[in-house]
Amino acid sequence: MRFHAKTDNTANYLQGANNFPYGAPPKLEDNEISFTWDDVPTHATRDDDDTAKCFSCGGWFPVTSCVINHVDDGSPVPVCETCADGRVG
């Protein structure tokens, strides 16, 4: 459970912690990734049954239950809703 914003300095809540020694980063005004399913590599999707392979867990899921995320190099990848929410089980 989060009780503060992701960009808050945790030193306000925890003694001795300083996540931003050079100041807090600017808040994102537009927190949307502008990828579409056309941008996702073809090896990660199957057009015949509208499924996508989750980048995190490797399972195949319907496109309707997946979101598009990006990896470190900026390329778009599909991720299932469970992995996108951070639930592991």
C-alpha positions, 0 to 999 in steps of 0.5 A: 500500500502506498501512502505517498506519491512515487516522486515524494522524497522518502526522507519526509517519512523515514529518518535518514533516507534521501532518495533525491540528493539533487532535488526531486525530479519533475512530475510527468505531465503526460504519463501515457505511452504512445505505442499501438499494437502495430508497433509491437514486434510480430514474434510477440503476437499471433494474428490468427487467434489475437493473442500476445506473449507476455514479456514478463512471464512468457505466457500467451494471453488474449490481446484484450487482457494485455497492455503495451509496456516498453523495455529499457531500450524503448521498444514496445512489448506486450505484458499481461494484466497480472504482470503489469499490476505487479501481482505474482502468484 
